[in-house]
Amino acid sequence: MPVTAQRIRAGATAHRHQIPLPSPEDAMPRKKGIECDVSLLRQLLSYDPETGQLTWKARPATSSALVAWNAAHAGKPAFTARDRHGYLVGAVLNRLYRAHRVCFAIFYGRWPDDVDHEDGKRDQNRIKNLRESGSSGNGRNRGKDRRNTSGHAGVYQTKTGSWVAKIGRRGTPDFRQKTVPTRDEAINLRAQWENDLGYSDRHGRA
């Protein structure tokens, strides 16, 4: 049976000894959006920045549950499940985290605002492939929408036969949209906007 994010979450709830708590304070309920201390991540996990691999560390064998946990998990790959978006995920203190955020936090000692993958591959968590950005920056590194039929991101034909170049989300400073007579004009306009706004060179690739 494939490992899923749902099973990881369920396992963390049903078998809390699989993720031993360093202290009673760490078991206190956490507000939504509040991430655990990076020092705790470093106690629980090791990160290899060259390969992107997270590994569970051994816990102090102070109980039979911890001894059993070490036998089953210590030294083995962590965060191996995938969510529906293709990100590697795992659970810490009954909360699901995406692996690339955990990798960034362990390496730099702080949680990022947002972080994306330089090559667009969501399971490649080498530190050189992780780039901190705002949410708009993450969008600038996104591949071509599967619904796109023109062959170029942000370029589509209207029912009347004219062509539209579009970039960014409506209501944001990056938003641009213009209707032009030909496909080539729309493609060139879109390329100009990408350059002006600093979009990555993989934006719009299939």
C-alpha positions, 0 to 999 in steps of 0.5 A, a space after each residue: 500500500 503506498 504511503 500517503 500524507 493522510 496515513 502519515 498524519 493518522 500514524 502520528 495521532 494513533 502512535 505518538 511514540 513514533 515521534 517522541 516529545 522532548 518535553 511536556 511543553 512541546 506537547 501543548 496544542 499549537 495554534 494553526 500556522 505556528 510552526 515548531 522551533 527549529 531547535 526541535 527539528 534539529 533534535 529529531 532530524 538530520 539533513 544532508 544538504 548535498 542530497 536533500 535527504 532527511 533522516 530520523 535521529 535516534 532518541 534517548 532510550 528512556 522508555 520501552 516506546 523509545 527503544 522500539 521507535 529507535 529500532 524501527 525508525 532511527 537512521 532511516 529516511 524521513 518525510 517520504 510520503 507525498 501530498 496531492 501536490 507532489 511535495 514530500 511530507 512528514 509529521 512532527 508533533 501531530 502536524 504535517 510539514 512539507 519536507 522542503 520547508 523543514 530542510 530550509 529551516 534546519 540548514 538556515 536555522 529559521 523558517 522561510 516565508 516561502 520557498 520554491 524549487 529552482 528546477 521545479 521538481 518538488 521532491 528535489 530538496 538539495 539546499 542549492 535547489 531551494 530558493 526563498 521567495 514570497 508567494 508571488 516569487 514562487 509563482 514566477 517559477 511555476 511551469 506552464 498551466 496544463 490548460 494552456 493551448 497556445 504553447 506559451 504561458 499567459 498567451 491565449 486566443 479569444 473567441 473573436 480570433 484576437 490574442 491575449 497576453 497576460 501575466 500575474 494575478 488581477 489586483 496585484 502590482 505584477 498584473 498585465 494584460 493586453 489584447 493584440 491581433 496576432 499570436 506572435 505579438 502576444 508571445 513577444 509581449 508576454 516575454 517582455 513582461 517576464 523579463 521586466 518582472 524577473 520571472 525565472 527561465 523555466 516559467 511556462 515550460 511544460 
